[in-house]
Every structure is written in C-alpha cells, then in structure tokens.
C-alpha cells in the first residue's frame, strides 16, 4: 500500500460522501415541498423506499403486513384501542 493509493481512495470516498450529503439536502427539499402540498411525508418516504426495494423482499413485506392485519382483526386490536372507524354491521 502506498501513499498514492491511500490518497486516491480517500479522494474518491470524499467525493462520494459529498455527493451523498448533497442528495440528502435535495431529498429534504422534496419532502418539505410535499409537506407544503399537504402530502403525508412519512407515507411518501415509505413509498419511495419501496420503489427501490427488491421485488421478492417487497412481496415478503406485503405478505407479512397482510398476515399482521389478519391477526389484528382476530384480536380486535382496532376496537380495543378505540381505533375502529368501520361501521358496525348488524
């Protein structure tokens, strides 16, 4: 390992880290604009992450969420916590 190699790696890494910082600033700006437009930025961020997620991993996540919703219904968690906004049938 030479000083030239270290300098090269350090310079390349520094540029990438700088680019990441710039992109974070851009992302923050987009989220601020979305918030001003009345968009739920938490949901928007989740959706954006899903757009970059591998299909198989996303399918597993959706399956887990579907199973969790079934469990919630079986336990009646929405009713127990006063979150049930659905009309009672009967």
N, CA, C and O atoms as a GROMACS GRO file, in nm:
protein
  360
    1UNK      N    1   0.086  -0.117   0.000
    1UNK     CA    2   0.000   0.000   0.000
    1UNK      C    3   0.090   0.123   0.000
    1UNK      O    4   0.185   0.135   0.078
    2UNK      N    5   0.057   0.212  -0.089
    2UNK     CA    6   0.138   0.333  -0.100
    2UNK      C    7   0.055   0.454  -0.059
    2UNK      O    8  -0.067   0.449  -0.051
    3UNK      N    9   0.125   0.563  -0.034
    3UNK     CA   10   0.056   0.688  -0.001
    3UNK      C   11  -0.033   0.734  -0.116
    3UNK      O   12  -0.137   0.796  -0.094
    4UNK      N   13   0.011   0.703  -0.238
    4UNK     CA   14  -0.068   0.740  -0.356
    4UNK      C   15  -0.201   0.665  -0.355
    4UNK      O   16  -0.305   0.723  -0.385
    5UNK      N   17  -0.199   0.535  -0.321
    5UNK     CA   18  -0.323   0.456  -0.314
    5UNK      C   19  -0.416   0.511  -0.207
    5UNK      O   20  -0.536   0.525  -0.230
    6UNK      N   21  -0.360   0.543  -0.092
    6UNK     CA   22  -0.442   0.596   0.018
    6UNK      C   23  -0.506   0.727  -0.025
    6UNK      O   24  -0.624   0.749  -0.002
    7UNK      N   25  -0.427   0.814  -0.087
    7UNK     CA   26  -0.480   0.943  -0.132
    7UNK      C   27  -0.590   0.924  -0.235
    7UNK      O   28  -0.692   0.992  -0.231
    8UNK      N   29  -0.569   0.831  -0.328
    8UNK     CA   30  -0.670   0.804  -0.431
    8UNK      C   31  -0.800   0.756  -0.369
    8UNK      O   32  -0.907   0.807  -0.401
    9UNK      N   33  -0.790   0.657  -0.279
    9UNK     CA   34  -0.910   0.605  -0.212
    9UNK      C   35  -0.979   0.715  -0.131
    9UNK      O   36  -1.101   0.728  -0.135
   10UNK      N   37  -0.902   0.790  -0.059
   10UNK     CA   38  -0.957   0.897   0.025
   10UNK      C   39  -1.028   1.003  -0.060
   10UNK      O   40  -1.135   1.050  -0.024
   11UNK      N   41  -0.967   1.039  -0.171
   11UNK     CA   42  -1.026   1.140  -0.260
   11UNK      C   43  -1.157   1.090  -0.320
   11UNK      O   44  -1.256   1.162  -0.323
   12UNK      N   45  -1.156   0.966  -0.367
   12UNK     CA   46  -1.278   0.908  -0.424
   12UNK      C   47  -1.388   0.898  -0.320
   12UNK      O   48  -1.503   0.932  -0.348
   13UNK      N   49  -1.353   0.851  -0.201
   13UNK     CA   50  -1.451   0.837  -0.095
   13UNK      C   51  -1.506   0.973  -0.051
   13UNK      O   52  -1.626   0.987  -0.028
   14UNK      N   53  -1.419   1.071  -0.041
   14UNK     CA   54  -1.462   1.206  -0.002
   14UNK      C   55  -1.563   1.261  -0.102
   14UNK      O   56  -1.661   1.324  -0.062
   15UNK      N   57  -1.541   1.237  -0.231
   15UNK     CA   58  -1.634   1.285  -0.333
   15UNK      C   59  -1.769   1.216  -0.320
   15UNK      O   60  -1.874   1.280  -0.331
   16UNK      N   61  -1.767   1.086  -0.298
   16UNK     CA   62  -1.892   1.011  -0.283
   16UNK      C   63  -1.968   1.059  -0.160
   16UNK      O   64  -2.089   1.078  -0.166
   17UNK      N   65  -1.899   1.079  -0.048
   17UNK     CA   66  -1.964   1.127   0.073
   17UNK      C   67  -2.023   1.266   0.053
   17UNK      O   68  -2.130   1.297   0.106
   18UNK      N   69  -1.954   1.348  -0.021
   18UNK     CA   70  -2.005   1.482  -0.053
   18UNK      C   71  -2.131   1.472  -0.138
   18UNK      O   72  -2.228   1.545  -0.116
   19UNK      N   73  -2.129   1.381  -0.236
   19UNK     CA   74  -2.246   1.361  -0.320
   19UNK      C   75  -2.366   1.313  -0.238
   19UNK      O   76  -2.479   1.356  -0.260
   20UNK      N   77  -2.340   1.224  -0.143
   20UNK     CA   78  -2.447   1.174  -0.056
   20UNK      C   79  -2.507   1.289   0.024
   20UNK      O   80  -2.629   1.299   0.036
   21UNK      N   81  -2.422   1.374   0.079
   21UNK     CA   82  -2.471   1.490   0.155
   21UNK      C   83  -2.558   1.580   0.067
   21UNK      O   84  -2.663   1.627   0.110
   22UNK      N   85  -2.513   1.603  -0.056
   22UNK     CA   86  -2.590   1.686  -0.149
   22UNK      C   87  -2.726   1.623  -0.177
   22UNK      O   88  -2.827   1.693  -0.181
   23UNK      N   89  -2.730   1.493  -0.197
   23UNK     CA   90  -2.855   1.424  -0.227
   23UNK      C   91  -2.950   1.428  -0.107
   23UNK      O   92  -3.072   1.437  -0.124
   24UNK      N   93  -2.894   1.422   0.014
   24UNK     CA   94  -2.979   1.431   0.135
   24UNK      C   95  -3.044   1.569   0.143
   24UNK      O   96  -3.161   1.580   0.181
   25UNK      N   97  -2.971   1.672   0.107
   25UNK     CA   98  -3.027   1.807   0.106
   25UNK      C   99  -3.140   1.814   0.003
   25UNK      O  100  -3.244   1.874   0.029
   26UNK      N  101  -3.119   1.754  -0.114
   26UNK     CA  102  -3.222   1.751  -0.217
   26UNK      C  103  -3.346   1.676  -0.169
   26UNK      O  104  -3.459   1.720  -0.192
   27UNK      N  105  -3.324   1.562  -0.103
   27UNK     CA  106  -3.436   1.482  -0.053
   27UNK      C  107  -3.516   1.561   0.051
   27UNK      O  108  -3.639   1.558   0.051
   28UNK      N  109  -3.445   1.631   0.138
   28UNK     CA  110  -3.512   1.712   0.240
   28UNK      C  111  -3.597   1.820   0.174
   28UNK      O  112  -3.708   1.848   0.219
   29UNK      N  113  -3.545   1.880   0.070
   29UNK     CA  114  -3.618   1.984  -0.002
   29UNK      C  115  -3.745   1.928  -0.066
   29UNK      O  116  -3.850   1.992  -0.062
   30UNK      N  117  -3.735   1.811  -0.123
   30UNK     CA  118  -3.852   1.746  -0.183
   30UNK      C  119  -3.956   1.717  -0.077
   30UNK      O  120  -4.075   1.741  -0.099
   31UNK      N  121  -3.914   1.665   0.038
   31UNK     CA  122  -4.008   1.635   0.145
   31UNK      C  123  -4.075   1.761   0.199
   31UNK      O  124  -4.193   1.759   0.232
   32UNK      N  125  -4.000   1.869   0.209
   32UNK     CA  126  -4.058   1.995   0.256
   32UNK      C  127  -4.164   2.045   0.158
   32UNK      O  128  -4.270   2.092   0.199
   33UNK      N  129  -4.134   2.035   0.028
   33UNK     CA  130  -4.231   2.077  -0.074
   33UNK      C  131  -4.356   1.989  -0.069
   33UNK      O  132  -4.468   2.039  -0.081
   34UNK      N  133  -4.337   1.860  -0.052
   34UNK     CA  134  -4.450   1.768  -0.043
   34UNK      C  135  -4.536   1.800   0.080
   34UNK      O  136  -4.659   1.798   0.073
   35UNK      N  137  -4.470   1.828   0.190
   35UNK     CA  138  -4.544   1.862   0.313
   35UNK      C  139  -4.626   1.988   0.293
   35UNK      O  140  -4.742   1.995   0.335
   36UNK      N  141  -4.568   2.087   0.228
   36UNK     CA  142  -4.640   2.212   0.200
   36UNK      C  143  -4.760   2.187   0.108
   36UNK      O  144  -4.859   2.260   0.114
   37UNK      N  145  -4.750   2.084   0.026
   37UNK     CA  146  -4.859   2.048  -0.065
   37UNK      C  147  -4.964   1.962   0.004
   37UNK      O  148  -5.062   1.921  -0.058
   38UNK      N  149  -4.944   1.934   0.132
   38UNK     CA  150  -5.041   1.857   0.208
   38UNK      C  151  -5.024   1.707   0.199
   38UNK      O  152  -5.115   1.632   0.234
   39UNK      N  153  -4.910   1.662   0.152
   39UNK     CA  154  -4.885   1.519   0.136
   39UNK      C  155  -4.826   1.463   0.266
   39UNK      O  156  -4.742   1.527   0.329
   40UNK      N  157  -4.870   1.345   0.304
   40UNK     CA  158  -4.818   1.276   0.420
   40UNK      C  159  -4.675   1.231   0.385
   40UNK      O  160  -4.656   1.134   0.311
   41UNK      N  161  -4.577   1.301   0.439
   41UNK     CA  162  -4.438   1.276   0.400
   41UNK      C  163  -4.385   1.144   0.457
   41UNK      O  164  -4.293   1.085   0.399
   42UNK      N  165  -4.440   1.100   0.567
   42UNK     CA  166  -4.397   0.970   0.621
   42UNK      C  167  -4.437   0.858   0.525
   42UNK      O  168  -4.357   0.769   0.495
   43UNK      N  169  -4.561   0.864   0.476
   43UNK     CA  170  -4.607   0.764   0.379
   43UNK      C  171  -4.530   0.778   0.247
   43UNK      O  172  -4.496   0.678   0.184
   44UNK      N  173  -4.504   0.901   0.207
   44UNK     CA  174  -4.429   0.925   0.083
   44UNK      C  175  -4.288   0.865   0.092
   44UNK      O  176  -4.241   0.804  -0.004
   45UNK      N  177  -4.224   0.882   0.205
   45UNK     CA  178  -4.090   0.826   0.224
   45UNK      C  179  -4.092   0.674   0.218
   45UNK      O  180  -4.005   0.611   0.159
   46UNK      N  181  -4.194   0.615   0.281
   46UNK     CA  182  -4.206   0.469   0.278
   46UNK      C  183  -4.226   0.420   0.135
   46UNK      O  184  -4.167   0.320   0.094
   47UNK      N  185  -4.311   0.490   0.060
   47UNK     CA  186  -4.336   0.451  -0.078
   47UNK      C  187  -4.208   0.462  -0.162
   47UNK      O  188  -4.178   0.373  -0.241
   48UNK      N  189  -4.134   0.570  -0.144
   48UNK     CA  190  -4.010   0.588  -0.219
   48UNK      C  191  -3.911   0.477  -0.189
   48UNK      O  192  -3.843   0.428  -0.279
   49UNK      N  193  -3.903   0.436  -0.063
   49UNK     CA  194  -3.814   0.325  -0.026
   49UNK      C  195  -3.860   0.195  -0.090
   49UNK      O  196  -3.779   0.115  -0.137
   50UNK      N  197  -3.992   0.174  -0.092
   50UNK     CA  198  -4.046   0.054  -0.156
   50UNK      C  199  -4.013   0.050  -0.304
   50UNK      O  200  -3.992  -0.057  -0.361
   51UNK      N  201  -4.010   0.166  -0.367
   51UNK     CA  202  -3.979   0.173  -0.510
   51UNK      C  203  -3.837   0.124  -0.539
   51UNK      O  204  -3.808   0.082  -0.651
   52UNK      N  205  -3.750   0.129  -0.439
   52UNK     CA  206  -3.612   0.085  -0.455
   52UNK      C  207  -3.586  -0.053  -0.394
   52UNK      O  208  -3.472  -0.100  -0.392
   53UNK      N  209  -3.691  -0.116  -0.344
   53UNK     CA  210  -3.676  -0.246  -0.279
   53UNK      C  211  -3.692  -0.359  -0.379
   53UNK      O  212  -3.774  -0.352  -0.470
   54UNK      N  213  -3.612  -0.462  -0.363
   54UNK     CA  214  -3.620  -0.582  -0.445
   54UNK      C  215  -3.761  -0.640  -0.440
   54UNK      O  216  -3.824  -0.642  -0.334
   55UNK      N  217  -3.811  -0.688  -0.552
   55UNK     CA  218  -3.948  -0.740  -0.561
   55UNK      C  219  -3.975  -0.853  -0.463
   55UNK      O  220  -4.080  -0.855  -0.399
   56UNK      N  221  -3.884  -0.947  -0.450
   56UNK     CA  222  -3.905  -1.059  -0.359
   56UNK      C  223  -3.912  -1.011  -0.213
   56UNK      O  224  -3.995  -1.058  -0.136
   57UNK      N  225  -3.827  -0.919  -0.179
   57UNK     CA  226  -3.827  -0.865  -0.044
   57UNK      C  227  -3.956  -0.787  -0.017
   57UNK      O  228  -4.013  -0.794   0.091
   58UNK      N  229  -4.001  -0.712  -0.118
   58UNK     CA  230  -4.124  -0.635  -0.104
   58UNK      C  231  -4.245  -0.728  -0.093
   58UNK      O  232  -4.336  -0.702  -0.014
   59UNK      N  233  -4.246  -0.836  -0.171
   59UNK     CA  234  -4.355  -0.933  -0.165
   59UNK      C  235  -4.363  -0.993  -0.024
   59UNK      O  236  -4.472  -1.009   0.031
   60UNK      N  237  -4.248  -1.026   0.034
   60UNK     CA  238  -4.245  -1.082   0.170
   60UNK      C  239  -4.300  -0.980   0.270
   60UNK      O  240  -4.375  -1.014   0.361
   61UNK      N  241  -4.261  -0.855   0.253
   61UNK     CA  242  -4.310  -0.749   0.342
   61UNK      C  243  -4.462  -0.739   0.333
   61UNK      O  244  -4.530  -0.729   0.435
   62UNK      N  245  -4.515  -0.740   0.211
   62UNK     CA  246  -4.660  -0.731   0.192
   62UNK      C  247  -4.731  -0.852   0.252
   62UNK      O  248  -4.838  -0.839   0.314
   63UNK      N  249  -4.672  -0.969   0.235
   63UNK     CA  250  -4.731  -1.090   0.294
   63UNK      C  251  -4.735  -1.078   0.447
   63UNK      O  252  -4.835  -1.112   0.510
   64UNK      N  253  -4.626  -1.029   0.505
   64UNK     CA  254  -4.621  -1.010   0.650
   64UNK      C  255  -4.725  -0.909   0.696
   64UNK      O  256  -4.792  -0.930   0.797
   65UNK      N  257  -4.739  -0.800   0.621
   65UNK     CA  258  -4.838  -0.698   0.657
   65UNK      C  259  -4.979  -0.752   0.647
   65UNK      O  260  -5.065  -0.720   0.729
   66UNK      N  261  -5.004  -0.834   0.546
   66UNK     CA  262  -5.135  -0.896   0.530
   66UNK      C  263  -5.165  -0.988   0.647
   66UNK      O  264  -5.276  -0.988   0.701
   67UNK      N  265  -5.068  -1.067   0.686
   67UNK     CA  266  -5.084  -1.158   0.799
   67UNK      C  267  -5.105  -1.079   0.928
   67UNK      O  268  -5.188  -1.117   1.010
   68UNK      N  269  -5.032  -0.971   0.946
   68UNK     CA  270  -5.047  -0.887   1.064
   68UNK      C  271  -5.188  -0.829   1.071
   68UNK      O  272  -5.247  -0.822   1.179
   69UNK      N  273  -5.242  -0.787   0.958
   69UNK     CA  274  -5.377  -0.731   0.956
   69UNK      C  275  -5.479  -0.838   0.995
   69UNK      O  276  -5.576  -0.809   1.066
   70UNK      N  277  -5.458  -0.962   0.950
   70UNK     CA  278  -5.547  -1.071   0.991
   70UNK      C  279  -5.539  -1.092   1.142
   70UNK      O  280  -5.641  -1.111   1.208
   71UNK      N  281  -5.418  -1.089   1.196
   71UNK     CA  282  -5.401  -1.105   1.341
   71UNK      C  283  -5.470  -0.991   1.416
   71UNK      O  284  -5.535  -1.013   1.518
   72UNK      N  285  -5.455  -0.870   1.365
   72UNK     CA  286  -5.520  -0.754   1.428
   72UNK      C  287  -5.671  -0.773   1.432
   72UNK      O  288  -5.736  -0.747   1.533
   73UNK      N  289  -5.727  -0.820   1.320
   73UNK     CA  290  -5.871  -0.843   1.313
   73UNK      C  291  -5.914  -0.951   1.412
   73UNK      O  292  -6.016  -0.937   1.479
   74UNK      N  293  -5.837  -1.058   1.420
   74UNK     CA  294  -5.871  -1.168   1.511
   74UNK      C  295  -5.869  -1.124   1.657
   74UNK      O  296  -5.954  -1.166   1.735
   75UNK      N  297  -5.774  -1.041   1.692
   75UNK     CA  298  -5.761  -0.993   1.829
   75UNK      C  299  -5.858  -0.878   1.857
   75UNK      O  300  -5.894  -0.854   1.972
   76UNK      N  301  -5.898  -0.808   1.752
   76UNK     CA  302  -5.985  -0.692   1.766
   76UNK      C  303  -5.910  -0.571   1.820
   76UNK      O  304  -5.965  -0.491   1.895
   77UNK      N  305  -5.785  -0.559   1.780
   77UNK     CA  306  -5.699  -0.452   1.832
   77UNK      C  307  -5.752  -0.313   1.802
   77UNK      O  308  -5.741  -0.223   1.886
   78UNK      N  309  -5.811  -0.295   1.685
   78UNK     CA  310  -5.864  -0.163   1.650
   78UNK      C  311  -5.977  -0.122   1.746
   78UNK      O  312  -5.984  -0.008   1.791
   79UNK      N  313  -6.065  -0.218   1.775
   79UNK     CA  314  -6.174  -0.191   1.868
   79UNK      C  315  -6.120  -0.170   2.009
   79UNK      O  316  -6.162  -0.077   2.078
   80UNK      N  317  -6.028  -0.255   2.050
   80UNK     CA  318  -5.971  -0.245   2.185
   80UNK      C  319  -5.902  -0.111   2.210
   80UNK      O  320  -5.904  -0.058   2.322
   81UNK      N  321  -5.842  -0.057   2.107
   81UNK     CA  322  -5.767   0.067   2.121
   81UNK      C  323  -5.848   0.189   2.079
   81UNK      O  324  -5.796   0.300   2.076
   82UNK      N  325  -5.975   0.167   2.046
   82UNK     CA  326  -6.060   0.280   2.006
   82UNK      C  327  -6.025   0.335   1.870
   82UNK      O  328  -6.048   0.453   1.842
   83UNK      N  329  -5.969   0.252   1.786
   83UNK     CA  330  -5.926   0.295   1.652
   83UNK      C  331  -6.017   0.245   1.542
   83UNK      O  332  -5.993   0.272   1.424
   84UNK      N  333  -6.122   0.173   1.579
   84UNK     CA  334  -6.211   0.114   1.478
   84UNK      C  335  -6.304   0.220   1.422
   84UNK      O  336  -6.397   0.263   1.489
   85UNK      N  337  -6.277   0.261   1.300
   85UNK     CA  338  -6.358   0.363   1.235
   85UNK      C  339  -6.460   0.300   1.140
   85UNK      O  340  -6.540   0.369   1.078
   86UNK      N  341  -6.455   0.166   1.130
   86UNK     CA  342  -6.550   0.097   1.044
   86UNK      C  343  -6.686   0.093   1.111
   86UNK      O  344  -6.696   0.082   1.233
   87UNK      N  345  -6.789   0.102   1.030
   87UNK     CA  346  -6.926   0.096   1.082
   87UNK      C  347  -6.958  -0.047   1.126
   87UNK      O  348  -6.917  -0.144   1.061
   88UNK      N  349  -7.028  -0.059   1.235
   88UNK     CA  350  -7.067  -0.190   1.283
   88UNK      C  351  -7.174  -0.247   1.189
   88UNK      O  352  -7.267  -0.177   1.149
   89UNK      N  353  -7.158  -0.374   1.155
   89UNK     CA  354  -7.252  -0.441   1.066
   89UNK      C  355  -7.351  -0.517   1.154
   89UNK      O  356  -7.310  -0.585   1.249
   90UNK      N  357  -7.479  -0.507   1.123
   90UNK     CA  358  -7.569  -0.588   1.201
   90UNK      C  359  -7.698  -0.528   1.219
   90UNK      O  360  -7.784  -0.587   1.284
   0.00000   0.00000   0.00000
